[in-house]
Amino acid sequence: MLQMTPGGPLAVSENIGSGRITPEQLEHLRANYGLDQPLYIRYINWFKNFIRGDWGTSFNTGRPVLKMILERLPTTLLLTGLAYLVMLILSFPVGIISSVRQYSLLDYVLTSLAFIGISIPSFWFGLLLLYFFSFKTGWLPAFGLTDVSQAYTGIAHLWDMARHLLMPVSVLALIDTAAVTRYIRASMLEIVHQDYVRTARAKGLSERAIILKHVLRNATIPIVTVLTLRIPDLFLGTVVIETIFALPGMGNLFIMSADLRDYPVLMGILVIAALLVILSNLLADVLYAALDPRIRIG
């Protein structure tokens, strides 16, 4: 699919009318990059090199793809990890409260906010935060991971990074919190009206113990599925967020490589995304067995 998109890594060079490159030189570049071969041959060659640990060389920079990705990976992991942590901290209390107070005014308010959060496009929310907190008020820096004009160290450096990450983390976390909250509420409501929950109340157990020890534990299985699959979703969501806030991560690298049709870099990032989906599903299976003794991984 990448190779079927219009243009190509030599699209600029193909403008030979300018006299900057001859047809012979253009054919030499095609042969050098392997673009003169059929698509299936290119894929087989890429796959053979990949399984040997050679992720290829960037058409744009001439640098090893794996090295370029590893340079950008820490920023993406930091952004994704913080967003995931914030999502967990917010979604569980909100989802539990919304299910326990079903059809109350608080439930309606939280449900409405969740629907709004699900409906808001991440790029629009990011631009809205940029306009208000950076361009309008100047409270937060607009772009980058740190202030390159200052040589901060220690606590000052961490504070500078926190100010730069506050808006992108908020965009990623709040939108996902809205979706996960709805799943937690729905899963809790399926359990809270079960007979054994009414029996626990009749025995005099406190509402806190019933919700946390009985309802939440039994509602965790479907919630685990949602939470584990949110990991690759957040990872892929950084493509938009890192571009808006000019963060030096893999998402930003993916957009730049897509513009330049830098196939080796795009393939490397897509492989990481695919592996993350597989590992997230594997993690879900392992957690199923840990949470429910009746489930066995065979």
C-alpha positions in Angstrom: 0.0 0.0 0.0 2.9 2.4 0.8 4.4 1.8 -2.6 1.0 2.3 -4.4 0.7 5.9 -3.1 1.3 8.7 -5.6 4.9 10.0 -5.9 7.9 8.3 -4.6 11.3 8.8 -3.0 12.7 10.1 -6.3 9.7 12.3 -7.1 11.7 15.5 -6.8 14.6 14.1 -8.8 12.3 13.1 -11.6 11.9 16.8 -12.5 14.8 16.4 -15.0 13.7 19.4 -17.0 15.6 21.6 -14.6 18.9 20.2 -15.8 20.0 19.2 -12.3 19.9 15.5 -13.1 20.1 13.5 -16.2 17.9 10.5 -17.1 21.0 8.3 -16.7 21.6 9.5 -13.2 17.9 9.0 -12.4 18.1 5.4 -13.5 21.2 4.9 -11.5 19.4 6.1 -8.4 16.5 3.8 -9.1 18.9 0.8 -9.3 20.8 1.9 -6.2 17.6 2.0 -4.2 16.2 -1.1 -5.8 13.2 0.8 -7.1 13.7 -0.7 -10.6 12.7 -4.2 -9.3 9.2 -5.6 -9.0 7.3 -5.0 -5.8 7.4 -8.6 -4.6 11.2 -8.8 -5.1 11.7 -5.6 -3.1 9.5 -7.0 -0.3 11.4 -10.3 -0.3 14.7 -8.5 -0.1 13.5 -6.3 2.7 12.2 -9.2 4.7 15.4 -11.2 4.3 17.4 -8.3 5.5 15.0 -7.6 8.3 15.1 -11.0 9.9 18.9 -10.7 9.9 18.6 -7.5 11.9 19.2 -5.1 9.0 16.2 -2.7 8.9 17.6 -0.9 5.9 18.8 2.6 5.2 16.8 5.8 4.9 16.4 7.1 1.4 16.3 10.6 2.7 19.2 10.7 5.2 21.3 7.7 4.3 21.3 6.6 7.9 20.4 3.2 9.3 16.6 3.0 9.9 17.0 1.2 13.3 19.3 3.9 14.6 16.9 6.6 13.5 14.0 4.9 15.2 15.9 4.2 18.5 16.8 7.9 18.7 13.1 8.8 18.5 11.7 6.0 20.5 12.3 7.4 24.1 10.2 10.5 23.4 7.3 8.4 22.1 7.5 6.0 25.0 7.6 8.8 27.5 4.6 10.5 25.9 2.6 7.2 25.6 3.5 6.0 29.1 2.5 9.3 30.8 -0.8 9.4 28.8 -1.6 5.8 29.7 -0.8 6.4 33.4 -3.1 9.5 33.5 -5.8 7.5 31.6 -5.7 4.8 34.3 -5.8 7.3 37.2 -8.8 9.1 35.8 -10.9 6.4 34.0 -11.3 3.9 36.9 -12.6 6.4 39.5 -14.9 8.1 37.0 -16.2 4.8 35.6 -16.9 3.3 39.0 -18.6 6.4 40.3 -20.7 6.7 37.2 -21.9 3.0 37.5 -22.5 3.2 41.3 -24.6 6.5 40.8 -26.4 5.2 37.8 -29.0 7.7 36.4 -28.1 10.3 39.0 -27.2 13.9 38.0 -23.5 13.1 38.5 -23.8 10.1 36.2 -25.5 12.2 33.5 -22.7 14.8 33.7 -19.9 12.3 33.6 -21.6 10.4 30.7 -22.0 13.6 28.8 -18.4 14.6 29.3 -17.3 11.1 28.1 -19.4 11.3 24.9 -17.9 14.8 24.2 -14.4 13.4 24.8 -15.0 10.5 22.4 -16.4 12.8 19.8 -13.6 15.4 19.8 -10.9 14.8 17.2 -7.5 14.7 18.8 -5.9 17.2 16.2 -8.7 19.7 16.9 -8.4 19.4 20.7 -4.6 19.8 20.4 -4.9 22.9 18.2 -7.5 24.3 20.7 -5.1 23.9 23.6 -2.2 25.4 21.6 -4.3 28.5 20.8 -5.4 29.1 24.3 -2.5 28.0 26.5 0.4 29.0 24.2 -0.6 31.6 21.6 -3.3 33.4 23.6 -2.0 33.3 27.2 1.6 32.2 26.8 1.3 29.9 29.9 2.8 26.9 28.2 5.4 26.4 25.5 3.9 25.5 22.1 6.4 23.1 20.5 9.3 20.7 21.2 10.3 18.6 24.2 12.6 21.1 25.9 13.6 24.7 25.5 16.7 24.5 23.3 17.7 28.1 24.1 18.2 27.2 27.8 20.7 24.7 29.2 18.5 23.4 32.1 19.8 20.6 34.4 18.3 18.7 37.3 14.9 19.7 38.6 14.8 22.7 36.2 15.2 20.3 33.2 12.4 18.0 34.5 10.1 21.0 35.0 10.9 22.3 31.5 10.0 18.9 30.0 6.8 18.7 32.2 5.6 22.1 30.8 6.3 21.0 27.2 4.5 17.6 27.7 1.5 18.8 29.6 -0.6 19.6 26.5 0.2 16.6 24.4 -0.2 14.2 27.3 -3.5 15.8 28.1 -4.8 15.4 24.6 -3.8 11.7 24.4 -5.0 10.9 27.9 -8.3 12.7 28.1 -9.7 11.4 24.8 -8.8 7.9 25.7 -10.1 8.4 29.3 -13.5 9.2 27.8 -13.6 6.0 25.9 -12.3 3.7 28.6 -14.6 5.3 31.2 -17.6 4.1 29.1 -16.3 0.6 29.0 -15.7 0.5 32.7 -19.2 1.8 33.4 -20.8 -0.7 31.1 -18.8 -3.6 32.6 -19.6 -2.6 36.2 -23.3 -2.3 35.4 -23.4 -5.8 34.1 -22.1 -7.1 37.5 -23.6 -4.7 40.0 -27.2 -6.1 39.5 -26.2 -9.8 39.8 -27.8 -11.9 42.6 -24.5 -12.5 44.5 -24.0 -8.7 44.8 -27.5 -8.4 46.4 -26.6 -11.4 48.6 -23.4 -9.6 49.7 -25.5 -6.5 50.6 -27.9 -8.6 52.5 -25.1 -10.1 54.6 -24.1 -6.6 55.6 -20.9 -6.0 53.7 -20.0 -2.4 53.2 -20.7 -0.9 49.8 -17.0 -0.1 49.4 -16.1 -3.8 49.9 -18.8 -5.0 47.5 -17.7 -2.6 44.7 -14.0 -3.1 45.0 -13.8 -6.8 46.0 -16.7 -8.3 44.2 -18.0 -6.1 41.4 -14.8 -4.6 40.1 -12.8 -7.8 40.2 -15.5 -9.7 38.2 -15.8 -6.8 35.7 -12.1 -6.6 35.1 -11.9 -9.3 32.3 -13.6 -7.2 29.6 -11.8 -4.0 31.0 -8.4 -5.7 30.6 -9.1 -6.3 26.9 -9.9 -2.6 26.4 -6.9 -1.4 28.4 -4.3 -3.6 26.7 -5.5 -2.7 23.2 -5.3 0.9 24.2 -1.5 0.6 24.3 -1.1 0.4 20.5 -3.9 2.9 20.0 -2.0 5.4 22.1 1.2 4.6 20.4 -0.4 5.2 16.9 -2.1 8.3 18.3 1.3 10.0 18.8 1.5 10.3 15.0 -0.9 13.2 15.1 0.0 14.6 18.5 3.8 14.7 17.9 3.2 16.4 14.6 1.0 19.1 16.1 3.4 19.8 19.0 6.6 19.2 17.0 7.9 16.5 19.4 10.9 14.6 18.2 9.3 11.2 18.4 8.5 8.3 16.1 5.1 9.8 15.2 6.7 12.9 13.8 9.3 10.8 12.0 6.5 8.7 10.4 4.8 11.8 9.0 8.0 13.2 7.6 9.0 9.9 6.1 5.5 9.5 4.6 5.8 12.9 2.9 9.2 11.9 1.5 8.0 8.3 0.6 10.9 7.0 2.7 9.8 3.4 2.5 12.5 1.8 4.8 11.7 4.1 7.7 7.9 3.7 7.2 8.3 -0.1 7.2 10.4 -0.1 10.4 7.8 2.0 12.3 4.9 -0.1 11.0 6.7 -3.3 12.1 7.0 -1.8 15.7 3.3 -0.9 15.7 2.4 -4.4 14.5 4.6 -6.1 17.2 3.0 -3.8 19.8 -0.5 -5.0 18.8 0.6 -8.7 19.1 2.3 -8.2 22.4 -0.7 -6.3 23.8 -3.0 -9.2 22.9 -0.5 -11.6 24.5 -0.5 -9.5 27.6 -4.3 -9.6 27.7 -4.3 -13.4 27.6 -1.8 -13.6 30.4 -3.8 -11.2 32.6 -7.0 -13.2 31.9 -5.4 -16.3 33.5 -4.0 -14.2 36.4 -7.4 -12.6 37.2 -9.7 -15.6 36.6 -8.4 -19.1 37.8 -10.9 -20.8 35.5 -9.0 -19.5 32.4 -5.9 -21.4 31.4 -3.4 -20.6 28.6 -3.0 -23.8 26.7 
